[in-house]
Amino acid sequence: MARYIHLSRKLRLAKLNRRTRWAPFWTVPKMYGASRRIHPGRHTAIKRNWRRTKTKA
């Protein structure tokens, strides 16, 4: 592995890391109403884990 990560690669990895986060908490009442209790992780389109799925970055 390289000693230094190029800026472009670092930015690409940072972008992929942001895509694995949960959706904001306020999306649950917005989509389902105030009474429904659903985990905000279900609204995240792309779920990636560093162990499970590798990236092409």
C-alpha positions, 0 to 999 in steps of 0.5 A, a space after each residue: 500500500 502507498 505511504 501517501 494517499 493522493 487527494 483525489 483518492 482521499 476525496 473519493 473515499 470520503 464521498 463513499 463513506 458519506 453514502 453509508 450513513 443513515 438518513 436524517 431522523 426527520 425523514 421518518 415522520 415526513 415519510 410515514 407520519 408522526 406515530 410510525 417508528 422506523 429506523 432511519 437506516 432503512 431510507 439509506 439507498 446504498 449501504 456498504 460496510 468495509 468488511 462486506 463490500 469493497 469499493 473500486 477506489 
